[in-house]
């Protein structure tokens, strides 16, 4: 090989290096060419955590990875900033589908996915003493009698608080609504009383009142009117009307409230929680429970439905194969994670529904 040829090869290699270097650098920094938009863009990613193990994570119809016992998460990188379809599936389980928008330099997180079996087995509950529908005679610490609050103790029969209509124990304190319409707080001996509200409610002895303390918020269900104590004005204001019932999530960070046709929830991380609408149904919602911290289980007519609370794109819902008859009741036990169905004189219990 002559010196001239060697020099020519060197020149070509140097030229190729300078041509390829910018592309290699931009590629390593996450830049890609979006041929649809005809421009250079920065990519993003999707982080997925799904249970149970062995689920296939499919992004844009391409299998990205499979979760395992050691790694229940999958991170898909270098995605163009646009809508991407996500499918999570496992044999014998309902599919999970969602379409999310990936933005430049951002990672979309989908980390609370649980797949549910297509056929959830139920069996008869043989020991009826373990029935969650059985009213157990549990000793109440406090009782209301003739408008006064008593400590349920044989050593002390004197009224702790007088002229109250509803109360809730919060730690070492009692929060109560007086017949005068004001909300108060005291210790469990009825001392060190503080007035929490500055504007009285119009109390009706024929109405029902239920207080709930959730994180930094105080709610009051007055018949079907769901009220929230405004921390600035110290006044109860309507939070949501026509509420049938409410429940606090197991992690204490969210509150579920629903009526006969709508399901809503809110995060309890502010003085004015945002109302998040989940769904509306034409049939009557009977009961609704938290299924862990990120799913709900409820019954409508003869159907039992499990729904996620992630309202980005479509809300994934499944209907259990187990059907109900008129008068049947359901109960989800947060301790053993099992669903109980009261049907006539029999009680059916499922296997554990969530990890």
C-alpha positions, -999 to 999 in steps of 0.1 A, spaced: 0 0 0 15 33 -11 18 63 11 -8 81 -10 -34 54 -4 -27 53 33 -31 90 35 -64 88 15 -77 61 39 -68 83 69 -86 113 54 -117 92 48 -117 78 84 -113 113 98 -141 126 76 -164 97 87 -156 104 123 -165 140 121 -197 131 101 -208 104 126 -197 121 158 -226 146 161 -251 118 154 -235 95 180 -235 123 206 -271 134 199 -282 98 200 -265 91 233 -282 122 247 -316 109 238 -322 128 206 -341 111 177 -354 122 143 -392 124 143 -399 117 106 -436 125 110 -428 160 124 -396 162 103 -375 175 132 -350 165 159 -367 157 192 -357 146 227 -371 112 237 -390 102 268 -398 70 285 -425 49 302 -419 33 336 -443 4 344 -448 -16 376 -473 -44 374 -484 -74 395 -485 -103 396 -451 -113 382 -448 -128 347 -468 -101 330 -458 -90 295 -454 -52 289 -462 -43 253 -457 -8 241 -469 1 206 -476 -36 198 -440 -45 206 -431 -67 236 -407 -47 257 -401 -70 286 -417 -93 312 -420 -86 349 -405 -111 373 -402 -118 410 -369 -100 412 -379 -72 388 -416 -63 388 -408 -31 368 -401 -24 332 -386 9 319 -391 16 282 -367 43 269 -361 64 238 -398 69 229 -407 97 206 -429 125 222 -464 114 212 -492 90 222 -481 55 230 -503 24 236 -495 2 265 -508 -33 269 -501 -54 300 -512 -90 298 -508 -125 314 -525 -158 306 -556 -163 327 -558 -126 337 -578 -96 323 -557 -74 301 -548 -38 311 -548 -12 284 -540 25 283 -528 51 259 -506 78 274 -487 108 259 -450 108 264 -434 142 264 -398 153 257 -374 146 286 -402 131 308 -409 96 321 -445 86 323 -451 64 354 -476 36 354 -466 19 386 -498 7 404 -512 -18 379 -527 -50 393 -540 -77 369 -570 -96 381 -579 -132 373 -605 -139 346 -621 -165 369 -618 -157 406 -627 -187 427 -653 -184 456 -660 -209 483 -686 -212 511 -676 -196 544 -680 -225 569 -672 -206 601 -700 -180 602 -684 -163 632 -658 -149 608 -685 -132 588 -680 -95 582 -717 -91 580 -722 -103 616 -727 -75 640 -702 -80 667 -708 -67 702 -678 -44 704 -675 -22 734 -679 15 726 -657 39 743 -682 67 740 -720 68 736 -745 95 730 -776 94 752 -803 120 752 -780 145 735 -751 141 759 -718 122 755 -709 96 781 -678 75 785 -690 39 784 -675 29 818 -692 17 850 -668 38 870 -679 70 853 -716 77 844 -714 114 843 -718 132 809 -685 143 794 -700 166 769 -735 180 768 -758 190 739 -740 172 711 -755 156 680 -724 138 665 -688 131 674 -656 114 661 -626 104 681 -593 116 666 -562 105 685 -565 117 720 -592 142 711 -629 143 705 -643 163 676 -680 170 680 -709 189 665 -730 207 691 -767 213 690 -758 249 686 -744 241 652 -707 248 660 -679 222 657 -657 217 688 -626 198 699 -617 186 734 -596 160 751 -613 126 759 -623 139 794 -642 168 778 -617 194 789 -596 220 770 -625 228 746 -617 247 714 -643 260 689 -633 248 654 -660 266 634 -670 302 635 -703 300 617 -730 277 630 -749 251 610 -786 250 611 -790 217 630 -821 196 624 -828 169 651 -844 148 624 -813 148 602 -783 125 603 -748 138 609 -715 119 605 -681 135 611 -649 122 594 -614 135 600 -592 128 570 -556 140 570 -558 178 575 -595 180 565 -627 177 585 -658 165 566 -694 163 577 -721 143 560 -754 160 567 -780 136 553 -768 134 516 -749 168 517 -711 164 520 -696 194 537 -660 204 542 -647 228 569 -630 257 553 -597 261 572 -596 299 564 -631 310 571 -638 282 597 -672 276 580 -687 244 566 -692 246 529 -708 221 505 -680 199 491 -703 177 470 -741 172 471 -760 140 469 -734 117 486 -746 83 497 -715 73 516 -677 79 518 -647 58 527 -610 67 535 -584 47 516 -562 23 536 -532 46 532 -552 75 545 -543 97 515 -576 96 496 -613 98 503 -640 80 482 -675 94 480 -704 82 459 -741 83 453 -765 60 435 -750 68 400 -716 85 404 -683 77 419 -657 104 429 -626 106 450 -601 132 462 -566 134 474 -563 147 509 -531 167 505 -546 202 506 -572 223 524 -593 223 492 -591 188 477 -596 184 440 -627 164 430 -618 136 406 -647 122 387 -644 84 379 -676 72 364 -714 76 360 -737 46 357 -773 43 346 -779 15 372 -779 20 410 -746 17 428 -752 -3 459 -719 -6 478 -684 7 470 -652 -2 487 -615 6 484 -596 -24 469 -562 -15 483 -552 21 477 -556 23 439 -586 2 430 -623 1 439 -648 -27 440 -685 -21 438 -718 -38 428 -744 -26 403 -775 -48 398 -762 -83 395 -727 -72 386 -696 -69 407 -671 -45 392 -634 -37 399 -621 -3 387 -588 14 388 -588 51 399 -562 62 374 -584 84 351 -557 91 325 -571 79 292 -597 51 296 -605 37 331 -598 0 332 -628 -19 347 -635 -56 348 -667 -74 357 -664 -105 379 -678 -138 367 -697 -141 400 -732 -126 397 -756 -114 424 -792 -119 431 -816 -92 444 -808 -85 481 -773 -99 480 -746 -78 497 -708 -75 492 -680 -66 516 -643 -62 509 -621 -70 539 -590 -48 540 -573 -72 564 -574 -105 544 -579 -88 510 -609 -111 503 -644 -103 489 -674 -116 509 -708 -120 494 -739 -125 515 -765 -144 495 -795 -155 514 -783 -174 545 -750 -183 528 -717 -164 527 -693 -168 498 -656 -157 502 -631 -152 474 -594 -159 474 -571 -130 481 -577 -104 454 -546 -82 457 -511 -88 469 
